[in-house]
Amino acid sequence: MLKRTYEDQNCSIARALELVGERWTLLIVRDALLGLRRFDEFQRSLGVARNILSSRLNRLVSDGVLERIRYQERPERFEYQLTAKGRELAIPVLALMQWGDRHLSEQPPRIARRRGDHSRVRAVLVASDDRIVRPENVQVIPGPGATLGSARRSR
């Protein structure tokens, strides 16, 4: 969706931004996570031009974030449902929401909570021993997919 590609960068963040880094795309994902399914619901919520919405929905379907499911035959109508890949975006969307609440909002517009007991939830970094890790204690090192250039940038 961005006007620039990052072919010279071996970076998962750059690749993710190519798919969900455009404003309307991430807001569509947010609305889908909130339960919106139909074109008109997205359009009403976002106020985005129909052609832009159609383009973004088609891209999310083709990249496997949403699936288009017919719910009516005559006239033929479809709704959009998150795939497993799309549902995984709840974590970065929630983290972005929390960051915005903390740094850009006087009062949080929404509260995230667990369905069962309504306790508040938050996106945090958790180590393999299930202990919370503060961002300043995270070290990012080259992984198995690193190239020489991306390994140098991580030092």
N, C-alpha and C positions, 0 to 999 in steps of 0.2 A: 504494500500500500504506500510505502514511502517513495518519494521520487528518486531516491538514490539506492543503489544496491551496495552491498558490502562484500563483493566477491573476493577482494584482497584481504579480508579479515576472516580468520577462523574463530568465530565468536558466536556462541549460542544466543547471547543477548541480541546481537545484531540480526541474527536469523529470526528470532522471535519478534523483533520490532518490524521486520518486513511483513509479518502477518498481522499483528495486533497493535502496532505502534501508531496507527492513524487514529485520531480522536474518535470518529464515529464508530469505528470498528470496536474499540474497547468499550464504548458506551452501549453498543448492541450486546456485547458479551455480558456486561453488567446487568442489563435489562433481562436477558435470558436467564441469568442466575437468579434474578428476582421473580421469575415465573412468566414473563411475557413470552408469547409464542407466535402471534400472528403479525403479519406485515403492518396492518393498521394500528395495532397496539404499539409496535416499535415507532411508527411514524408519529403517532400522537404523543408518546412519551418524549421523543427526541426533538421533534420539530424539524427534522432533517428533510431535505428535498427527496421526493420519491425515487428519482433516478439514482441518487447517491446511495440511498438505503438499499435499493435493489442490487446495485453493484457490490456493496459491502456484504450483504447477505449471500449473494452468489459466491463471492470469494471465500467466505467462511464455510460454506457448504463444500466447495471444491477442495478446500484444504482440510476437511474432516473435523472442523470445530462444531458445526451444526449439521443436522440432517433435515431435509425437506420432506415432510410427511403430508400426504393428502388427507384432509379431514372431511371433504365434501366433494361429491362427484358432479352435480349440476347446480349451479356452475362449479367448475373445478376450482377448489380452494386448498391452499396448503398452509401448514404451520411449520415453525422451525423449532427443533429441539436440540439441546446440547448433546453432543456425543460424550463418551468418557473423556476424550481428549479435551473437549470444551469444558467439562465439569472441573477438570484439573486447574483451569484458569481461576477458579474461586480463590485459591491461595494467593496468587499475586494480586488479584483484584482486591481482596480483603486487606492485604498488606498496604496497598496503595491508598485504600480508604482510611486505614488507621493513620498512615503518615499524614494524609490531608486533614484528618480530625485533629491531630496533634499540632500541626504547624500552620494550618490555613483556615481553621474554623473555630469560632468562639464556642459553639455547641455542636456536637456531632449530629448530622441530619439523620443518620441511621445507626442502629445498634445491632451488632451481630451477636446471636445467641444460639445455644444448642436447642434443638427442637424439644427434646425430652424433658429437661428440667429448667429450661430458660436461662441457664447460667451463661454469662457473657463469654465469648470466645475471642481469641486474638491470634494473629499469624506471628509465629516466633520461629527462631532457628533452634533446632533440636539435634543434639548429637546422637550417635548410635546407641549411647547408654541412656537415652531418654532425658538427659539433662538439658535445660535451656542454655543456649550459648549467646552471649552478647555479641553484637556485630563487630566490635573492636577486637574480639578474640577469635575471629575467623581469618584463616589464611587460605588463599586460593592459589593452588599450584597447578602446573601442567598435568593434564590427564592423558589418557590413552589416545585421544583424538587430536592432541596438540601438534602443531607444526612448529618448525624452528622459530619463525617470526612470532607466533602467539606465545611460545614458551618464554621468549625474551621479554615480552611486554608484561609478564606476570611477576617478574622479580621485584 
